Amino acid sequence: MKEEYKKYLPEISGAVIGVLLAFCFLVLGFFKTIFVIVMLICGFLVGHYWPVFKKMLQNK
C-alpha cells in the first residue's frame, strides 16, 4: 500500500489541492482565490530557495 501512495503521490496531492482551490473559489470568490494561489506560489518559492540563500550567505 505504501508503494501505491509513493507511486501516485503527485496525482493525489494535485487532486487535493484542486479540490481545496475549488472550495476556496466557491467560498471566497475569484480575486481572493487568485490571491491565495499567488501566496501559495510565493510560499513555495521562499521555502524552496531559502536554504540555498542561507547557504550562500554562510559561505561569504
ChimeraX attribute file (.defattr): number of C-alpha atoms within 10 A of each C-alpha:
attribute: neighborCount
match mode: 1-to-1
recipient: residues
	/A:1	6
	/A:2	6
	/A:3	8
	/A:4	8
	/A:5	11
	/A:6	10
	/A:7	11
	/A:8	11
	/A:9	12
	/A:10	11
	/A:11	11
	/A:12	13
	/A:13	11
	/A:14	12
	/A:15	12
	/A:16	12
	/A:17	12
	/A:18	12
	/A:19	12
	/A:20	12
	/A:21	17
	/A:22	14
	/A:23	13
	/A:24	16
	/A:25	16
	/A:26	11
	/A:27	11
	/A:28	14
	/A:29	12
	/A:30	12
	/A:31	10
	/A:32	13
	/A:33	18
	/A:34	15
	/A:35	11
	/A:36	16
	/A:37	13
	/A:38	12
	/A:39	12
	/A:40	12
	/A:41	12
	/A:42	12
	/A:43	11
	/A:44	12
	/A:45	11
	/A:46	13
	/A:47	11
	/A:48	11
	/A:49	11
	/A:50	12
	/A:51	11
	/A:52	12
	/A:53	11
	/A:54	10
	/A:55	11
	/A:56	10
	/A:57	9
	/A:58	8
	/A:59	6
	/A:60	5
